Amino acid sequence: MGKMANDEPSYDSKKVVQVIEAACPVNAIGFDENGIAVIDYDKCINCAQCQIACPFGAVEDISWVVPVIQLMKMDVPMYAIIAPAIQGQFESATLPQIKKGIEMLGFKGVYEAAIGADAVAYEEETELLEHIKAGKPLTTSCCPAFVNMAKLHFPTVYENNVSTLLSPMMALAKKLKHDHPEAGIVFIGPCVAKKQEATESFSSVDFVLTFEEILAMLIAKRIDPQTLEAKEDYPSIFGRNFAQGGGVSKAVIQAAKEKGHEDFTGYYADGSFECKKQLTLIKVNKFNYNILEGMSCPGGCIAGPATIEDPNIIKGRMAKENLQAEKKTIEKSLEIFDFTGINIHR
């Protein structure tokens, strides 16, 4: 997306940039004084919609594959946290098989972020009740691009309405870091914004890899998850469904049900532009629901920029596999993986 010396950018180049500009929900794409397309990082929310829209792959995220591999070769204990959207990404491989394959790469253990999602949903229900009592809506905090949008472009909403709960990735990482202080924590997911989230001052995550990157590692080691023997794990289906649009608020509803509390009203903002609209309504006091669930990627994390498979296929595979899984409550999940004494708030 450059230009010839002493010339204006070509029509085609400008047309490409216009497509990318249109994909950005916060107007962070523009031209510099030389006519080169640039990103304004004071506005950028790291949603990666520009990366998806660019037909030339000119927008790219950083990669931490090399340092992760180097540390494992040095026998540094490394634990992996996998996003629930990984379920169904590797053809017919089940989630336990995928976890086993990733562990064979050299990780000491592989844990589902759905464990952290269960903990977040359970705590978020308590915070939601406090917001309802105070007469102000609560917004979810699991999508970093959505949180970035609130923080950078709606600071009063961020201060007054955004949940103080860590994302599931951060919550589980904090628990693992507490249990294994000398270990490295690697998150594996479909989200570019998670790489930025991992650099926050309160982060317990050391590195983030995408599904594309972990697939490359599996291929390099000739590991086919579909051929492995593995057994089921313990998070609830509600935590796993954080990967799909509407899944977060449904999990909080489930937490309320398990605690014997009343139902509440929620709205799911599907994609960054819808998130922006609903945050605006909160800002002007015209949002008429108790909770706003915001997902930067339309459809949720299963449609993230670093996914491998079509989100509709993933949705079907997840539903099929989870029908056969043990139906644990969120409370039961947290009995198995105890967060007592771990502060999972920002």
Secondary structure, DSSP 8 states (H G I E B T S, - for coil): ----TTS---HHHHHHHHHHHHH-TT--EEE-TTS-EEE-TTT-----HHHHH-TT--S-----HHHHHHHHHTT--EEEEE-GGGTT-STT--HHHHHHHHHTTT-SEEEEHHHHHHHHHHHHHHHHHHHHHHT--EE--S-HHHHHHHHHH-HHHHHHTB--B--HHHHHHHHHHHH-TTSEEEEEES-SHHHHHTTSTT----EEEEHHHHHHHHHHTT--GGG---------HHHHGGGSTTHHHHHHHHHHHHTT-----EEEEESHHHHHHHHHHHHTT---SSEEEEESSTTSGGG-TT-SS-HHHHHHHHHHHHHSS----HHHHHHHS--TT---B-
